[in-house]
Amino acid sequence: MSETVPRLLTLLEVADRLRVSPHTIRAWIRRGRLQPVRLCRRLLFSPTEILRLLGEAKETADSQSAVREGPRVEDATTSA
């Protein structure tokens, strides 16, 4: 019976894939936005944790764009 263990990503791999600095990844960990797997002093990340972070970011972006757009008002010059 063999279970497959997902490959954990290093801090540098996550930073590279998300196109942010390692400092940003560490800040997200301190703020609780990202949960690492700690092995000794190494910070490793599950791919599902990265997907969760991206899903939250997309939801936040979608809700902010809906607020920015607001109600649609027709242009007075086009209606008449």
C-alpha atoms as one frame of an Amber mdcrd trajectory, in Angstrom:
protein
   0.000   0.000   0.000   1.756   3.141  -1.164   0.472   6.635  -0.533   1.630
   9.460  -2.700   2.926  12.461  -0.818   2.633  15.766  -2.656   5.938  17.442
  -3.377   6.393  20.380  -1.049   7.691  23.635  -2.482  10.526  25.661  -0.985
  10.170  29.314  -0.080  12.214  30.336  -3.128  10.109  28.155  -5.454   6.884
  29.702  -4.127   8.280  33.232  -4.428   9.392  32.531  -7.997   6.058  31.007
  -9.031   4.033  33.849  -7.494   6.501  36.451  -8.822   7.058  38.057  -5.428
  10.136  38.344  -3.244  10.992  35.830  -0.509  10.542  38.739   1.921   6.884
  39.009   0.812   6.346  35.282   1.400   7.774  35.624   4.929   5.502  38.636
   5.567   2.463  36.622   4.454   3.473  33.864   6.890   3.768  36.383   9.765
   0.323  37.806   8.922  -1.216  34.332   8.758  -2.088  34.529   5.065   0.124
  31.549   4.211   0.726  28.440   6.325   4.060  26.658   5.805   5.055  23.151
   6.772   8.034  23.594   9.093  10.724  20.915   9.001  13.514  21.896  11.345
  14.238  25.437  10.191  13.010  24.964   6.623   9.786  26.490   5.403   8.026
  24.265   2.892   4.652  24.775   1.258   1.945  22.417   0.112   0.662  23.057
  -3.419  -2.898  23.074  -2.023  -1.929  25.890   0.364  -0.690  27.961  -2.574
  -3.938  27.294  -4.464  -5.932  28.375  -1.388  -3.971  31.644  -1.225  -4.548
  32.291  -4.929  -8.274  31.532  -4.557  -8.565  34.045  -1.708  -6.683  36.646
  -3.733  -9.027  36.124  -6.710 -12.128  36.457  -4.511 -10.758  39.672  -2.998
  -9.933  41.094  -6.426 -13.394  40.187  -7.757 -15.170  41.815  -4.821 -13.032
  44.964  -5.046 -13.677  45.359  -8.764 -17.438  45.030  -8.176 -17.276  47.807
  -5.569 -15.184  50.053  -7.844 -17.561  49.656 -10.782 -20.638  50.536  -8.751
 -24.055  50.866 -10.327 -24.086  51.460 -14.048 -25.576  54.707 -15.233 -26.377
  55.291 -18.886 -24.703  58.211 -20.566 -27.214  60.993 -21.186 -25.784  61.657
 -24.653 -26.486  58.139 -25.895 -30.075  57.888 -24.675 -32.766  60.009 -26.272
